[in-house]
Amino acid sequence: MSTQTKPKAKPKAKGSSSTPRIVWFEIPADNPERAKKFYRSLFGWKIGAFPGMTDYWHIDTGGGNDTADGGLMVRKHPGQPITNYIAVSSVDTSAAKVEKLGGTICKSKTAVPKMGYFVICQDTENNMFALWEQNEKAK
């Protein structure tokens, strides 16, 4: 999972940044065209190119500020799971808490310029998830 990159679109800000909630998700696919067709047909999601990125597409779930959008990406390694990005007020504080509670940091704090920071984590049950801190000063 350490080769995973964060999208260059800003996850939607919903609620208070002190309320952890899913703000973005990423779906890996072996065959992106097949996956796009599946999710478009199943949910009616709009899936389009991400400006400036290859092998990554924006998923517009159509829920406005009430639901998280996501990304569809080329699978980076076998078994790569869907990753949910959870908004936190500080990825540093939350990452330390992940480790204190027995979780693992798989990819350390990474900047998405002018958008924020993310950390990829693994919980005590071997599930992957990401922490997201919105910060327009990120470099």
C-alpha positions as CSV (number, residue, x, y, z in Angstrom):
1,M,0.0,0.0,0.0
2,S,3.0,2.3,0.4
3,T,3.0,3.0,-3.4
4,Q,-0.6,4.4,-3.2
5,T,-0.9,8.1,-4.0
6,K,-3.5,10.5,-2.9
7,P,-5.7,12.1,-5.5
8,K,-5.2,15.8,-6.5
9,A,-8.9,16.6,-5.9
10,K,-10.0,18.1,-2.6
11,P,-12.1,15.7,-0.6
12,K,-15.3,17.4,0.3
13,A,-15.3,19.1,3.7
14,K,-18.4,18.0,5.6
15,G,-19.2,18.8,9.2
16,S,-16.6,19.7,11.7
17,S,-13.0,18.7,11.1
18,S,-13.1,17.4,14.7
19,T,-15.7,14.8,13.7
20,P,-14.0,11.9,12.0
21,R,-15.9,10.9,8.9
22,I,-15.2,9.3,5.5
23,V,-14.5,12.1,3.0
24,W,-12.9,10.1,0.1
25,F,-12.6,6.5,-1.1
26,E,-10.3,4.8,-3.6
27,I,-11.3,1.8,-5.6
28,P,-8.4,-0.2,-7.2
29,A,-9.2,-2.0,-10.5
30,D,-7.3,-4.5,-12.6
31,N,-9.4,-3.3,-15.6
32,P,-10.4,0.3,-15.0
33,E,-12.7,0.4,-18.1
34,R,-14.6,-2.6,-16.8
35,A,-14.8,-1.1,-13.3
36,K,-16.1,2.2,-14.6
37,K,-18.8,0.4,-16.6
38,F,-19.8,-1.6,-13.5
39,Y,-20.0,1.3,-11.1
40,R,-21.7,3.6,-13.6
41,S,-24.3,0.9,-14.3
42,L,-24.8,-0.1,-10.7
43,F,-25.0,3.3,-9.0
44,G,-25.2,5.8,-11.8
45,W,-21.9,7.4,-10.6
46,K,-20.2,9.8,-13.0
47,I,-16.6,8.8,-13.5
48,G,-14.2,11.1,-15.4
49,A,-10.6,11.8,-15.9
50,F,-8.6,13.5,-13.2
51,P,-6.8,16.6,-14.6
52,G,-3.0,16.0,-14.7
53,M,-3.2,12.4,-13.6
54,T,-2.9,9.2,-15.5
55,D,-4.4,5.9,-14.3
56,Y,-6.7,7.7,-11.9
57,W,-10.3,8.8,-12.3
58,H,-12.7,10.9,-10.2
59,I,-15.9,9.3,-9.0
60,D,-18.8,11.7,-8.5
61,T,-21.3,9.9,-6.4
62,G,-23.9,12.6,-7.1
63,G,-24.6,13.2,-3.4
64,G,-23.3,16.8,-3.2
65,N,-21.9,17.6,0.2
66,D,-23.9,14.8,1.8
67,T,-21.7,12.0,0.5
68,A,-18.1,11.3,-0.2
69,D,-16.7,11.2,-3.7
70,G,-13.8,9.0,-4.6
71,G,-11.2,7.8,-7.0
72,L,-10.8,4.8,-9.3
73,M,-7.2,3.8,-9.8
74,V,-5.2,1.1,-11.5
75,R,-4.5,-1.6,-8.9
76,K,-0.9,-1.2,-7.6
77,H,-0.5,-4.7,-6.1
78,P,-2.5,-7.9,-5.9
79,G,-5.1,-7.8,-3.1
80,Q,-5.1,-4.0,-2.8
81,P,-8.3,-3.1,-1.0
82,I,-10.7,-0.2,-1.3
83,T,-9.3,2.5,0.9
84,N,-11.5,5.0,2.9
85,Y,-10.0,8.4,3.8
86,I,-11.2,9.6,7.2
87,A,-11.0,13.3,8.0
88,V,-9.2,14.2,11.2
89,S,-8.0,17.5,12.6
90,S,-4.4,16.3,12.8
91,V,-2.9,13.3,10.9
92,D,0.2,13.5,13.3
93,T,-2.0,13.1,16.4
94,S,-4.3,10.5,14.9
95,A,-1.3,8.4,13.5
96,A,0.3,8.4,16.9
97,K,-3.1,7.2,18.4
98,V,-3.3,4.4,15.7
99,E,0.1,3.1,16.8
100,K,-0.8,3.4,20.5
101,L,-3.9,1.3,19.9
102,G,-1.9,-1.4,18.1
103,G,-2.4,-0.3,14.5
104,T,0.4,0.2,12.0
105,I,1.4,3.1,9.8
106,C,2.0,1.8,6.3
107,K,2.7,5.1,4.6
108,S,3.9,8.1,6.6
109,K,2.5,11.6,6.4
110,T,2.4,12.6,2.7
111,A,1.5,16.1,1.4
112,V,-1.0,16.7,-1.4
113,P,0.1,20.2,-2.4
114,K,-2.4,22.9,-1.5
115,M,-4.9,20.4,-0.2
116,G,-3.7,18.5,2.8
117,Y,-1.9,15.5,4.2
118,F,-2.7,11.8,4.4
119,V,-1.3,8.8,6.3
120,I,-2.1,5.2,5.2
121,C,-2.8,2.9,8.2
122,Q,-3.6,-0.6,9.1
123,D,-5.9,-1.5,12.0
124,T,-5.6,-4.4,14.4
125,E,-7.6,-6.6,12.0
126,N,-5.4,-5.9,9.0
127,N,-7.8,-3.5,7.4
128,M,-6.3,-0.6,5.5
129,F,-7.6,3.0,5.8
130,A,-6.2,6.5,5.5
131,L,-6.2,9.6,7.7
132,W,-6.9,12.9,5.9
133,E,-6.1,16.4,7.2
134,Q,-7.3,19.2,5.1
135,N,-4.7,21.9,4.9
136,E,-4.4,24.3,2.0
137,K,-0.8,25.2,3.0
138,A,0.4,21.6,2.4
139,K,3.6,21.4,0.3
